Amino acid sequence: MNDVLSESRRTGARAAQASEQERRLPLIGADSEPRPDLIEDGSTRSGERKQLVRLENDRGLSLTESIVHYFYRLTWRTPLHKLRLKGRSPLRLLAAPDDPFPGDARRGKAIRAGFFQIAGQRVELAKVNFGNLQAPPEVLEYVHSFAWLRDLAAAAPRETCVPIAERLVTQWLDAHLETVADPAWRADLAAKRIINCAAHAPLILSSSDLVYRSRVLRNFASTARHLDHVADKAPEGLARVTAWTGVVAAALLLPDGEPRRIFGEAGLKRAIEGFLGEDGGALSRAPLAQIEAIRMLSMLRAVYAARGELLSPIVELALSRAVPALQGLTHHDGGLGSWQGAPGISAETMATLIRASGIRARPLRDARHWGYQRVPAGRTVVLVDAGTPAMARHAVMGCASTLAFEMSHGPHRLIVNCGGASAIAPDMPPELAKGLRATAAHSTLCLDDTNSTSVLPKGQLGKGVGLVELDRRDSDDAARLDMTHDGYARRYGLVHRRLLVLRSDGRELRGEDVLLPVPNRGFGRGFGRQKQGDVPFAIRFHLGVDVEAHLATDGWGVFLRVADGSLWQFRTAASKVTLEESLWVDENGQIRPSQQIVLSGTASVGGGNYGWLIKHMG
């Protein structure tokens, strides 16, 4: 115990010394004089990398950290927090971290013109009631997270944007500074707001009005105190990771933050463990959630850098696992495939995200826990969903996409999924979003025009695929994936097996879709008797928007002309081929028309075998 008390005294001495150093710095506060930037680059402290020692029942904290954590929570019952909340203790922002993500200048110019423009919505600033804003969720998040600061900063020089930013911040503070209520104070939005405000502090803290600056700083303090209480109550997954990111950021940006930092890093560690799977993929299996988590952790990384602190091992490890997993869903050009509600995200956007993370790693090829496979060969990349659907409590915008694949060659996407259920404009009919989540919207086999897994409202998935078997073999000549799922076993007594073989030069992909009767063991256990009679099926291959398709004269193939002039051919001997209309959702949520190749027919109770080939012709 004496050792523990000694260590506590040393910790307290270091904190006191750091606080004394910070008091000597000309940092921004409620009583400081205005300067051109009004923000210091941040004090540089030596910073010690703490060893997180897992003890029984300590949830990842060392004994000393547990003591600090305990006493920090006790201060919630003292007047200390209330004094800071009311601005009676000196408040100042210790750093203004760089924003590693560029803003959208078009949206910023719209703000200068007098309206927010987001997710296809146009909201006039003159008519905005910040206290009771009635708008789609995307607009509410954009406004209350202060993400518009990034766009405004990208639209014009700072001196031009400052009056607009200050006016909007004042209106928001009038509505919400003294009243804590959702959605403005939702944990994840509050966390984003505190980081966005810090990153763009020169826009909102350049005023010589001491009352206004004091209110802005009070908002920093009250947001930090609010997050202390509600971060662990946020929904499990991305929202909780985001909330705890805000707690850690507040600890680094506001004075006397060492107790909050220990408290916040421990909470962030728990939140990340509940968000990421064993191979670094989100348990929701949603790439958009993965992107947003990497974005928030990258912003937090910038906060550490602005304060001259060593990056927490918790954040560093999470990024080093999450980034390669996400890269495993990228095509040859670096753009993201369309999976679990994500649109086709451009290579430029992905490159910006990965650069901001500070992680340089190879894409993860075999992510069995996340459920995706990446097969590169030459300039060709094949991506496959070879995992079971996410559990209902994790699913964000779950899709019935089991065993679907995408294929690209160079910068061109040959075979895609429609994607975009999470990205289409709010004014689109709900039936469209549900349709984009269906099996038929993916490049895979669909039986009797039904989903392999039930698609439920609010992004969840129901009964269907419960087991996926995968055998992957890579050799010098080819990569081979042999996969099976049981999504149709209970209803139709048939199991879907898909075999994909990609030649090592990437110029030929052979595929075979097989419907097998349910065996007596394994997949068939508990399924009962299969349905009698033939069942209609359709195997769909949705084509990229820059692919021009023409049916072969014999009706057994399709010629594919890509935008770069290259020619590919689709052939099959299993069924007559038809070309039908399709669509693809791009990064901006815009629906773009395309085509799809469809192999259709009926399968008997004994199943069927349907082979096909995609080959580069020159």
C-alpha positions as CSV (number, residue, x, y, z in Angstrom):
1,M,0.0,0.0,0.0
2,N,2.9,2.4,0.7
3,D,4.2,1.7,-2.8
4,V,0.8,2.6,-4.2
5,L,0.5,5.8,-2.2
6,S,4.1,6.8,-3.3
7,E,3.2,6.2,-6.9
8,S,0.0,8.2,-6.4
9,R,2.0,11.1,-5.0
10,R,4.5,10.9,-7.9
11,T,1.5,11.0,-10.3
12,G,0.0,13.9,-8.6
13,A,3.4,15.7,-8.6
14,R,3.8,15.2,-12.3
15,A,0.2,16.5,-12.9
16,A,0.9,19.5,-10.7
17,Q,4.1,20.2,-12.6
18,A,2.4,19.9,-15.9
19,S,-0.4,22.2,-14.8
20,E,2.2,24.8,-13.6
21,Q,3.8,24.6,-17.0
22,E,0.5,25.1,-18.7
23,R,-0.3,28.1,-16.5
24,R,2.8,29.8,-17.8
25,L,1.8,29.4,-21.4
26,P,-0.1,32.2,-23.2
27,L,-3.1,29.9,-23.9
28,I,-6.6,31.0,-24.8
29,G,-9.0,31.5,-21.9
30,A,-12.0,33.4,-20.9
31,D,-9.8,36.3,-19.6
32,S,-7.0,36.2,-22.2
33,E,-6.3,38.9,-24.8
34,P,-7.2,38.2,-28.4
35,R,-4.5,37.2,-30.8
36,P,-4.6,36.5,-34.6
37,D,-5.0,32.8,-34.2
38,L,-5.9,32.7,-30.5
39,I,-4.7,29.0,-30.2
40,E,-1.3,27.7,-29.2
41,D,0.1,24.7,-31.0
42,G,0.0,22.9,-27.7
43,S,2.5,22.3,-25.0
44,T,5.0,19.5,-25.5
45,R,5.4,17.3,-22.5
46,S,7.6,14.2,-22.3
47,G,4.7,11.9,-21.9
48,E,5.1,8.4,-20.6
49,R,3.7,5.4,-22.4
50,K,1.7,3.7,-19.8
51,Q,1.7,-0.1,-19.5
52,L,-1.9,-1.4,-19.3
53,V,-1.8,-4.3,-16.9
54,R,-4.9,-6.5,-16.8
55,L,-5.8,-7.5,-13.3
56,E,-8.7,-9.6,-12.2
57,N,-12.0,-7.6,-12.4
58,D,-10.2,-4.3,-13.1
59,R,-11.4,-4.0,-16.7
60,G,-8.0,-3.3,-18.1
61,L,-6.7,-0.7,-15.5
62,S,-3.5,-0.9,-13.5
63,L,-3.9,-0.5,-9.7
64,T,-2.7,3.1,-9.7
65,E,-4.9,4.0,-12.7
66,S,-7.9,2.3,-10.9
67,I,-7.3,4.6,-7.9
68,V,-7.2,7.7,-10.1
69,H,-10.2,6.5,-12.0
70,Y,-12.2,6.0,-8.7
71,F,-11.3,9.4,-7.3
72,Y,-12.1,11.1,-10.7
73,R,-15.6,9.6,-10.6
74,L,-15.9,10.9,-7.0
75,T,-15.3,14.4,-8.2
76,W,-18.6,14.2,-10.0
77,R,-20.3,14.6,-6.6
78,T,-18.4,17.7,-5.7
79,P,-18.9,21.3,-6.8
80,L,-15.7,21.2,-8.9
81,H,-17.4,20.2,-12.1
82,K,-20.2,22.7,-11.6
83,L,-17.7,25.5,-11.0
84,R,-16.0,24.6,-14.3
85,L,-19.3,24.3,-16.0
86,K,-20.3,27.8,-15.0
87,G,-17.0,29.2,-16.1
88,R,-15.8,30.2,-12.5
89,S,-12.5,28.2,-13.0
90,P,-10.2,29.5,-15.7
91,L,-11.0,27.7,-19.0
92,R,-8.7,27.5,-21.9
93,L,-8.1,25.4,-25.0
94,L,-4.7,23.8,-24.9
95,A,-4.3,23.1,-28.6
96,A,-6.0,23.3,-32.0
97,P,-5.3,20.0,-33.7
98,D,-5.0,19.9,-37.5
99,D,-8.1,18.4,-39.3
100,P,-6.7,15.6,-41.4
101,F,-9.8,15.5,-43.6
102,P,-10.6,18.1,-46.2
103,G,-13.9,19.8,-46.3
104,D,-16.4,19.9,-49.1
105,A,-16.0,23.4,-50.7
106,R,-19.4,23.1,-52.4
107,R,-21.2,22.6,-49.1
108,G,-19.1,25.4,-47.6
109,K,-20.1,27.8,-50.4
110,A,-23.7,26.9,-49.8
111,I,-23.3,27.9,-46.1
112,R,-21.9,31.2,-47.2
113,A,-24.9,31.6,-49.5
114,G,-27.2,31.0,-46.6
115,F,-28.2,27.4,-46.4
116,F,-27.0,23.9,-45.3
117,Q,-26.9,21.4,-48.1
118,I,-26.5,17.8,-47.1
119,A,-27.9,14.4,-48.1
120,G,-30.0,16.0,-50.8
121,Q,-31.6,18.4,-48.4
122,R,-31.4,22.2,-48.5
123,V,-32.0,24.0,-45.1
124,E,-32.1,27.8,-45.1
125,L,-30.0,29.2,-42.3
126,A,-32.4,32.1,-41.8
127,K,-35.2,29.6,-40.9
128,V,-33.2,27.2,-38.8
129,N,-34.5,26.7,-35.3
130,F,-31.5,25.1,-33.6
131,G,-33.6,24.3,-30.5
132,N,-36.2,22.3,-32.5
133,L,-34.7,21.4,-35.8
134,Q,-37.0,19.1,-37.8
135,A,-34.8,17.4,-40.4
136,P,-33.6,13.9,-41.5
137,P,-31.0,12.2,-39.3
138,E,-28.2,13.0,-41.7
139,V,-29.0,16.8,-41.5
140,L,-29.3,16.7,-37.7
141,E,-25.9,15.0,-37.4
142,Y,-24.3,17.5,-39.8
143,V,-25.7,20.5,-37.8
144,H,-25.2,19.3,-34.2
145,S,-21.8,17.7,-34.7
146,F,-20.5,21.0,-36.2
147,A,-19.2,19.0,-39.2
148,W,-20.2,22.1,-41.2
149,L,-17.1,23.9,-39.8
150,R,-14.9,21.7,-42.0
151,D,-16.8,22.6,-45.1
152,L,-17.0,26.3,-44.3
153,A,-13.2,26.3,-43.7
154,A,-12.7,24.8,-47.2
155,A,-14.9,27.4,-48.9
156,A,-13.0,30.7,-48.4
157,P,-10.2,32.4,-46.4
158,R,-10.6,32.4,-42.6
159,E,-11.4,36.1,-42.2
160,T,-14.3,35.6,-44.6
161,C,-15.7,32.6,-42.8
162,V,-15.3,33.8,-39.2
163,P,-18.4,36.0,-39.0
164,I,-20.6,33.2,-40.4
165,A,-19.2,30.6,-38.0
166,E,-19.6,32.9,-35.0
167,R,-23.2,33.7,-35.9
168,L,-24.1,30.0,-36.2
169,V,-22.3,29.0,-33.1
170,T,-24.0,31.8,-31.1
171,Q,-27.4,30.6,-32.3
172,W,-26.6,27.0,-31.4
173,L,-25.4,28.1,-27.9
174,D,-28.5,30.2,-27.3
175,A,-30.6,27.0,-27.9
176,H,-28.5,24.3,-26.2
177,L,-25.8,25.7,-23.9
178,E,-28.1,25.6,-20.9
179,T,-30.5,22.8,-22.0
180,V,-29.1,19.3,-22.4
181,A,-31.4,17.2,-24.6
182,D,-31.2,14.9,-27.6
183,P,-30.4,14.9,-30.4
184,A,-28.0,17.9,-29.9
185,W,-26.4,16.3,-26.8
186,R,-26.5,12.7,-28.0
187,A,-23.2,11.2,-26.9
188,D,-21.7,10.5,-30.3
189,L,-22.7,13.9,-31.7
190,A,-21.3,15.7,-28.6
191,A,-18.0,13.9,-29.0
192,K,-17.8,14.9,-32.7
193,R,-18.7,18.4,-31.8
194,I,-15.9,18.8,-29.3
195,I,-13.3,17.5,-31.7
196,N,-14.6,19.5,-34.7
197,C,-14.7,22.7,-32.6
198,A,-11.1,22.2,-31.5
199,A,-9.9,21.4,-35.0
200,H,-11.5,24.6,-36.3
201,A,-11.1,26.8,-33.2
202,P,-9.6,29.7,-35.2
203,L,-13.0,30.0,-36.9
204,I,-15.0,30.2,-33.7
205,L,-12.5,31.7,-31.2
206,S,-11.1,34.7,-33.1
207,S,-13.6,37.1,-31.7
208,S,-12.6,40.0,-29.3
209,D,-16.0,39.6,-27.6
210,L,-15.0,38.2,-24.2
211,V,-18.6,37.1,-23.4
212,Y,-18.9,35.1,-26.6
213,R,-15.5,33.5,-26.1
214,S,-16.4,32.6,-22.6
215,R,-19.6,30.9,-23.7
216,V,-17.7,28.8,-26.3
217,L,-15.2,27.7,-23.7
218,R,-18.0,26.9,-21.3
219,N,-19.5,24.7,-24.0
220,F,-16.2,22.8,-24.2
221,A,-16.3,22.2,-20.5
222,S,-19.9,21.3,-20.3
223,T,-19.6,18.9,-23.2
224,A,-16.7,17.2,-21.6
225,R,-18.6,16.8,-18.3
226,H,-21.6,15.5,-20.2
227,L,-19.5,12.8,-22.0
228,D,-18.0,11.7,-18.7
229,H,-21.5,10.6,-17.6
230,V,-23.1,9.3,-20.8
231,A,-20.2,7.8,-22.9
232,D,-20.7,4.3,-21.5
233,K,-24.5,4.6,-22.0
234,A,-24.2,5.1,-25.8
235,P,-25.4,2.2,-27.9
236,E,-22.7,-0.5,-28.2
237,G,-20.6,-0.3,-31.3
238,L,-19.6,2.8,-33.3
239,A,-21.6,5.3,-31.2
240,R,-19.9,4.2,-28.0
241,V,-16.4,4.3,-29.6
242,T,-17.2,7.8,-30.8
243,A,-18.4,8.9,-27.4
244,W,-15.2,7.7,-25.6
245,T,-13.1,9.3,-28.3
246,G,-14.6,12.6,-27.3
247,V,-13.8,11.9,-23.6
248,V,-10.1,11.3,-24.4
249,A,-10.0,14.4,-26.7
250,A,-11.5,16.5,-23.9
251,A,-8.9,15.3,-21.5
252,L,-6.1,16.3,-23.9
253,L,-7.6,19.7,-24.8
254,L,-8.7,21.1,-21.4
255,P,-6.6,21.8,-18.4
256,D,-6.0,19.3,-15.6
257,G,-7.1,16.4,-17.8
258,E,-4.8,13.6,-16.6
259,P,-7.5,11.8,-14.4
260,R,-10.0,12.2,-17.3
261,R,-7.5,10.8,-19.7
262,I,-6.9,7.6,-17.7
263,F,-10.7,7.3,-17.3
264,G,-11.3,7.9,-21.0
265,E,-8.6,5.6,-22.4
266,A,-9.9,2.8,-20.3
267,G,-13.4,3.4,-21.6
268,L,-12.2,3.7,-25.1
269,K,-10.4,0.4,-24.8
270,R,-13.7,-1.3,-23.7
271,A,-15.7,0.3,-26.5
272,I,-13.2,-0.8,-29.2
273,E,-13.2,-4.3,-27.9
274,G,-17.0,-4.3,-28.3
275,F,-16.8,-2.9,-31.8
276,L,-13.9,-4.7,-33.6
277,G,-13.7,-8.4,-34.2
278,E,-10.7,-10.6,-34.0
279,D,-9.3,-9.7,-37.4
280,G,-10.0,-5.9,-37.1
281,G,-13.4,-5.8,-38.8
282,A,-16.4,-4.2,-37.3
283,L,-18.8,-6.7,-35.7
284,S,-21.6,-5.0,-37.8
285,R,-19.7,-6.1,-40.9
286,A,-20.5,-2.6,-42.3
287,P,-17.6,-0.8,-44.1
288,L,-19.3,2.6,-43.4
289,A,-19.1,2.0,-39.7
290,Q,-15.5,0.9,-40.1
291,I,-14.7,4.1,-42.0
292,E,-16.3,6.3,-39.4
293,A,-14.4,4.6,-36.5
294,I,-11.1,5.0,-38.4
295,R,-12.0,8.7,-39.0
296,M,-12.7,9.4,-35.4
297,L,-9.6,7.6,-34.2
298,S,-7.6,9.5,-36.7
299,M,-9.0,12.8,-35.5
300,L,-8.0,11.7,-32.0
301,R,-4.6,10.9,-33.2
302,A,-4.3,14.5,-34.4
303,V,-5.2,15.7,-30.9
304,Y,-2.4,13.7,-29.4
305,A,0.0,15.1,-32.0
306,A,-1.1,18.7,-31.3
307,R,-0.4,18.3,-27.6
308,G,3.0,16.6,-28.3
309,E,1.9,13.5,-26.5
310,L,2.7,9.9,-27.5
311,L,-0.2,8.2,-29.2
312,S,-2.1,5.9,-26.8
313,P,-1.3,2.2,-27.5
314,I,-5.1,1.7,-27.5
315,V,-5.6,4.0,-30.4
316,E,-2.5,2.8,-32.2
317,L,-3.5,-0.9,-32.0
318,A,-7.1,-0.2,-33.0
319,L,-6.0,1.7,-36.2
320,S,-3.3,-0.9,-37.0
321,R,-6.0,-3.6,-37.0
322,A,-9.0,-1.7,-38.5
323,V,-7.2,-0.2,-41.5
324,P,-5.9,-3.4,-43.1
325,A,-9.3,-5.0,-42.6
326,L,-11.0,-2.1,-44.4
327,Q,-8.4,-2.2,-47.2
328,G,-9.3,-5.8,-47.7
329,L,-12.6,-4.5,-49.3
330,T,-10.8,-2.3,-51.8
331,H,-10.5,-2.9,-55.5
332,H,-7.3,-2.6,-57.6
333,D,-7.6,1.2,-57.8
334,G,-8.1,1.5,-54.1
335,G,-11.8,2.3,-54.2
336,L,-14.2,0.5,-51.8
337,G,-16.6,-2.2,-52.8
338,S,-20.3,-2.0,-52.2
339,W,-21.0,-4.1,-49.1
340,Q,-23.6,-3.9,-46.3
341,G,-25.3,-0.7,-47.4
342,A,-22.1,1.1,-48.5
343,P,-22.0,2.9,-51.8
344,G,-19.0,2.7,-54.2
345,I,-16.5,4.9,-52.4
346,S,-13.8,6.5,-54.5
347,A,-10.1,5.7,-54.3
348,E,-9.3,9.3,-53.5
349,T,-11.6,9.3,-50.4
350,M,-10.1,6.0,-49.3
351,A,-6.5,7.3,-49.8
352,T,-7.3,10.4,-47.6
353,L,-8.7,8.2,-44.9
354,I,-5.7,5.8,-44.8
355,R,-3.2,8.7,-44.9
356,A,-5.0,10.4,-42.0
357,S,-4.8,7.1,-40.0
358,G,-1.0,7.0,-40.2
359,I,-1.1,3.3,-40.9
360,R,0.7,1.7,-43.9
361,A,-0.1,-1.9,-44.3
362,R,-1.1,-4.5,-46.9
363,P,-4.8,-5.2,-47.4
364,L,-6.1,-8.1,-45.3
365,R,-6.9,-10.9,-47.8
366,D,-8.4,-13.6,-45.6
367,A,-10.7,-11.9,-42.9
368,R,-12.7,-15.0,-41.8
369,H,-14.1,-13.4,-38.7
370,W,-15.2,-10.3,-40.5
371,G,-16.4,-12.5,-43.3
372,Y,-14.7,-11.1,-46.4
373,Q,-12.2,-12.5,-48.8
374,R,-10.0,-10.5,-51.2
375,V,-8.3,-12.3,-54.1
376,P,-5.8,-10.2,-56.1
377,A,-4.3,-11.5,-59.3
378,G,-2.4,-9.2,-61.7
379,R,-4.6,-6.1,-62.2
380,T,-7.7,-8.0,-61.2
381,V,-9.3,-8.1,-57.8
382,V,-12.2,-10.3,-56.7
383,L,-14.0,-9.5,-53.4
384,V,-16.4,-12.0,-51.8
385,D,-18.8,-12.0,-48.9
386,A,-18.0,-15.4,-47.3
387,G,-19.3,-14.8,-43.8
388,T,-22.4,-15.2,-41.8
389,P,-24.6,-12.1,-41.5
390,A,-24.0,-9.8,-38.5
391,M,-26.0,-10.5,-35.3
392,A,-29.1,-8.4,-35.0
393,R,-27.7,-6.2,-32.2
394,H,-24.7,-5.3,-34.3
395,A,-26.3,-4.9,-37.7
396,V,-26.3,-1.4,-39.1
397,M,-27.7,-1.7,-42.6
398,G,-27.5,-5.5,-43.0
399,C,-27.8,-7.0,-46.4
400,A,-28.6,-10.6,-47.6
401,S,-25.4,-10.8,-49.6
402,T,-23.9,-14.1,-48.6
403,L,-21.5,-15.5,-51.3
404,A,-21.9,-12.4,-53.5
405,F,-18.8,-11.2,-55.3
406,E,-17.4,-8.1,-57.0
407,M,-14.7,-8.1,-59.7
408,S,-12.5,-5.2,-61.0
409,H,-9.7,-4.9,-63.5
410,G,-7.5,-1.9,-63.1
411,P,-9.6,1.1,-62.4
412,H,-12.8,-0.4,-63.9
413,R,-15.4,-2.5,-62.0
414,L,-16.7,-5.3,-64.1
415,I,-19.1,-7.1,-61.6
416,V,-20.5,-5.1,-58.6
417,N,-23.3,-5.1,-56.1
418,C,-26.0,-2.4,-56.3
419,G,-25.0,-1.1,-52.8
420,G,-25.9,2.2,-51.3
421,A,-28.8,1.4,-49.0
422,S,-27.2,3.6,-46.3
423,A,-26.3,6.4,-48.8
424,I,-29.3,7.1,-50.9
425,A,-31.1,10.4,-50.4
426,P,-33.7,10.6,-47.6
427,D,-36.5,11.5,-50.0
428,M,-36.1,8.2,-51.8
429,P,-38.9,5.7,-51.1
430,P,-38.2,3.3,-48.2
431,E,-38.9,0.3,-50.5
432,L,-35.8,1.2,-52.6
433,A,-33.5,1.0,-49.5
434,K,-35.0,-2.3,-48.6
435,G,-34.6,-3.5,-52.1
436,L,-30.9,-2.6,-52.2
437,R,-30.4,-4.8,-49.2
438,A,-32.0,-7.8,-50.8
439,T,-30.2,-10.8,-52.3
440,A,-31.3,-9.9,-55.8
441,A,-29.3,-6.6,-55.5
442,H,-26.1,-8.6,-55.2
443,S,-24.1,-10.7,-57.6
444,T,-25.1,-14.1,-56.3
445,L,-27.7,-16.8,-56.6
446,C,-31.3,-16.0,-55.5
447,L,-33.8,-18.8,-55.0
448,D,-37.5,-18.3,-55.6
449,D,-37.0,-14.5,-55.6
450,T,-36.5,-14.6,-51.8
451,N,-33.6,-13.4,-49.6
452,S,-31.1,-15.8,-48.3
453,T,-31.5,-14.0,-45.0
454,S,-34.6,-12.1,-44.0
455,V,-34.2,-8.3,-44.3
456,L,-35.9,-6.5,-41.4
457,P,-36.6,-2.8,-40.8
458,K,-34.1,-0.5,-39.1
459,G,-31.2,-2.3,-40.7
460,Q,-31.4,-5.6,-38.9
461,L,-31.4,-9.1,-40.3
462,G,-33.6,-12.0,-39.4
463,K,-33.5,-15.8,-40.0
464,G,-31.7,-17.3,-42.9
465,V,-28.0,-18.0,-43.2
466,G,-26.7,-19.6,-40.0
467,L,-23.6,-21.4,-41.2
468,V,-21.0,-20.6,-43.9
469,E,-18.3,-23.0,-44.8
470,L,-15.1,-21.8,-46.6
471,D,-12.1,-23.5,-48.1
472,R,-9.5,-21.2,-49.6
473,R,-6.5,-22.4,-51.5
474,D,-3.9,-20.2,-53.1
475,S,-1.3,-21.5,-55.5
476,D,1.1,-20.2,-58.2
477,D,-1.4,-20.9,-60.9
478,A,-4.7,-19.8,-59.3
479,A,-6.6,-18.9,-56.2
480,R,-9.6,-21.1,-55.3
481,L,-12.6,-20.4,-53.0
482,D,-15.1,-23.1,-52.2
483,M,-18.0,-21.8,-50.1
484,T,-21.3,-23.0,-48.9
485,H,-24.2,-21.4,-47.1
486,D,-27.5,-22.8,-45.6
487,G,-29.8,-19.8,-46.1
488,Y,-32.3,-21.7,-48.2
489,A,-31.9,-25.1,-46.5
490,R,-34.9,-24.7,-44.1
491,R,-37.3,-23.3,-46.6
492,Y,-36.4,-25.3,-49.8
493,G,-34.2,-28.1,-48.6
494,L,-31.3,-26.8,-50.8
495,V,-27.8,-25.6,-49.9
496,H,-26.0,-23.1,-52.1
497,R,-22.4,-23.9,-52.9
498,R,-20.3,-21.4,-54.9
499,L,-16.8,-22.2,-56.4
500,L,-14.6,-19.4,-57.7
501,V,-11.2,-19.9,-59.4
502,L,-9.2,-16.8,-60.4
503,R,-6.2,-17.5,-62.6
504,S,-2.9,-16.0,-61.4
505,D,-2.7,-13.5,-64.2
506,G,-6.2,-12.2,-63.4
507,R,-7.5,-12.7,-67.0
508,E,-10.0,-15.5,-66.2
509,L,-12.5,-16.2,-63.5
510,R,-14.3,-19.5,-63.5
511,G,-17.3,-19.9,-61.4
512,E,-19.8,-22.7,-60.5
513,D,-23.0,-22.3,-58.5
514,V,-24.4,-25.6,-57.2
515,L,-27.7,-26.3,-55.4
516,L,-27.4,-29.4,-53.2
517,P,-30.1,-31.3,-51.4
518,V,-29.8,-30.9,-47.6
519,P,-27.7,-33.7,-46.2
520,N,-28.7,-35.8,-43.2
521,R,-26.1,-34.1,-41.0
522,G,-24.5,-30.7,-40.7
523,F,-26.6,-28.2,-42.7
524,G,-29.7,-30.4,-42.6
525,R,-29.9,-30.8,-38.9
526,G,-33.3,-29.5,-37.6
527,F,-34.5,-28.4,-41.0
528,G,-37.2,-31.0,-41.5
529,R,-38.5,-32.2,-44.9
530,Q,-37.7,-30.2,-48.0
531,K,-40.3,-28.7,-50.3
532,Q,-41.5,-30.8,-53.2
533,G,-41.4,-29.7,-56.8
534,D,-39.1,-27.4,-58.9
535,V,-38.0,-24.1,-57.5
536,P,-37.1,-21.1,-59.7
537,F,-33.6,-19.5,-59.4
538,A,-31.7,-16.6,-60.8
539,I,-27.9,-16.0,-60.7
540,R,-27.3,-12.3,-61.1
541,F,-24.1,-10.5,-62.2
542,H,-24.6,-6.7,-61.8
543,L,-22.3,-4.9,-64.2
544,G,-20.3,-1.7,-63.5
545,V,-21.6,1.5,-64.9
546,D,-18.7,1.9,-67.4
547,V,-19.3,-1.6,-68.9
548,E,-21.2,-1.9,-72.2
549,A,-22.9,-5.3,-72.6
550,H,-24.1,-7.1,-75.7
551,L,-25.7,-10.5,-75.9
552,A,-23.9,-13.1,-78.1
553,T,-25.8,-14.3,-81.1
554,D,-26.0,-17.8,-79.8
555,G,-27.7,-16.7,-76.5
556,W,-25.2,-18.4,-74.3
557,G,-22.9,-15.4,-73.6
558,V,-22.4,-11.7,-73.3
559,F,-19.6,-9.5,-74.7
560,L,-18.5,-6.8,-72.2
561,R,-16.8,-3.7,-73.5
562,V,-15.1,-1.6,-70.8
563,A,-14.5,2.1,-70.9
564,D,-10.7,1.6,-71.5
565,G,-11.5,-0.3,-74.7
566,S,-10.7,-3.8,-73.3
567,L,-13.1,-6.6,-74.2
568,W,-14.3,-9.3,-71.8
569,Q,-16.6,-12.2,-72.4
570,F,-19.1,-14.0,-70.1
571,R,-20.0,-17.5,-71.1
572,T,-22.1,-20.3,-69.7
573,A,-23.5,-23.7,-70.8
574,A,-25.9,-24.0,-68.0
575,S,-28.7,-21.7,-69.0
576,K,-29.8,-19.2,-71.5
577,V,-28.5,-15.7,-70.7
578,T,-30.6,-12.5,-70.5
579,L,-29.6,-8.8,-70.0
580,E,-31.8,-6.8,-67.7
581,E,-31.7,-3.3,-66.2
582,S,-29.9,-2.6,-62.9
583,L,-28.5,0.3,-60.9
584,W,-25.5,1.2,-58.9
585,V,-25.3,3.8,-56.1
586,D,-22.2,6.0,-56.2
587,E,-20.3,7.8,-53.4
588,N,-22.6,10.8,-53.5
589,G,-25.7,8.6,-53.1
590,Q,-26.7,9.1,-56.7
591,I,-28.4,6.3,-58.5
592,R,-26.7,5.4,-61.8
593,P,-28.3,3.1,-64.3
594,S,-26.5,-0.1,-65.3
595,Q,-27.2,-3.6,-66.6
596,Q,-27.1,-7.1,-65.1
597,I,-26.5,-10.5,-66.6
598,V,-29.1,-13.1,-65.4
599,L,-29.0,-16.8,-65.6
600,S,-32.4,-18.2,-64.7
601,G,-34.2,-21.5,-64.6
602,T,-35.7,-24.0,-62.2
603,A,-34.0,-26.4,-59.8
604,S,-35.4,-29.8,-58.9
605,V,-35.5,-31.3,-55.4
606,G,-32.2,-32.9,-56.4
607,G,-30.5,-29.5,-57.0
608,G,-28.5,-28.4,-60.0
609,N,-25.1,-27.3,-61.3
610,Y,-24.5,-24.0,-63.1
611,G,-21.1,-23.1,-64.4
612,W,-19.9,-19.9,-66.0
613,L,-16.8,-18.1,-67.1
614,I,-15.6,-14.4,-67.3
615,K,-12.6,-14.1,-69.6
616,H,-10.4,-11.2,-70.9
617,M,-10.4,-11.3,-74.7
618,G,-8.1,-8.4,-75.4
